[in-house]
Amino acid sequence: MVRALGLALLLCASPAGAHELGDFGRVKPGVLNDKIIPETDRLMRRLGNQPVSDFNITDQEREMHDRVYRFLIARHARDWAFDYEQVIFVAGVFSARPDKFDLYYRWLTHEPYASSRVRFNTIADDVGADLLTLPTTFKAICAVIEIDRQRAVAAAELDDIEPAMLKQVRLRKAENDLYVGRFVAALGYRYGSYSYALDHFLVETPHGEAVEVDERLSRLAIWVDRAEALDFCGDGWDDNGAGAGAIPGRVLMDAPSEGEYRK
């Protein structure tokens, strides 16, 4: 416990190195991201009286964790959505300024783009990257909802399941609900950040590229509404056919180019 607490304090005190990012903004496999941070996550949840289950993780739950992870951090090496010091997915809370959506706008403002139009294209690409992965993220969450249902049915129908095992069933369900809650909050935060940036650049540097950003945000708003309603299974997982296919590792977090997205 003391060693894990020390690791938690080290992570929370670290600067940008708290997340080891590889090429294209992907999370780099290794001891920090695959072992230390997950263990610290469990410790922080224990210290915060949040659910922690001792059950082995299913393939469906691992898939959900990896897909949700993509929305908990930004693809940029200099994270705009959350302060690195907070280590968002470890602490389970957002930045010290959870109601502020200006961080993304300020990040774009300080990027030395050659043209002010590129900022609108960047927003469009970032929203597009979210739209590409949201269908399979919803599908992964739906699969975990089904796993929790199957656990509950088995626990209710079998006579030789000990009370300690039943407690673990409840803890894993609560644990999964916590992951889903993080995703819902993160998705809403990203939508608010994109919208804030669009509105302010419309005043600061108005360009026709804003039309495409607005169209993609309208599509993203549908997913936000579904997430907030916890509707991960009912209406399917399609967004113009996007998001299908397997993902490598922790999910590609680099937004595709505008041309790739339009293809």
Salt bridges, closest charged atoms under 4 A:
ASP34 OD1 - ARG250 NH2 3.69
GLU39 OE2 - LYS35 NZ 3.06
ASP41 OD1 - ARG45 NE 3.43
ASP41 OD1 - ARG182 NH2 3.11
ASP54 OD1 - ARG42 NH2 3.46
ASP54 OD1 - ARG46 NH2 3.59
GLU61 OE2 - ARG151 NH2 2.99
GLU61 OE1 - ARG172 NH1 2.86
GLU63 OE2 - ARG67 NE 2.68
ASP66 OD1 - ARG250 NH1 3.78
ASP102 OD1 - ARG97 NH2 3.14
ASP102 OD2 - ARG106 NE 2.74
GLU111 OE2 - ARG78 NH2 2.50
ASP126 OD1 - ARG75 NE 2.64
ASP126 OD2 - HIS76 NE2 3.49
ASP130 OD1 - ARG70 NH1 2.69
ASP130 OD1 - ARG190 NH2 3.18
GLU146 OE2 - ARG149 NH2 2.69
ASP148 OD1 - ARG151 NH1 3.09
GLU175 OE2 - ARG45 NH1 2.79
GLU175 OE1 - ARG172 NE 2.74
ASP177 OD2 - LYS173 NZ 2.79
GLU209 OE1 - ARG117 NH1 3.09
GLU212 OE2 - ARG216 NH2 2.68
GLU212 OE1 - ARG262 NH2 2.66
GLU215 OE2 - ARG219 NH1 3.68
ASP231 OD2 - ARG226 NE 3.46
ASP239 OD2 - ARG219 NH2 2.51
ASP254 OD1 - ARG75 NH1 3.14
GLU258 OE2 - ARG262 NH2 3.01
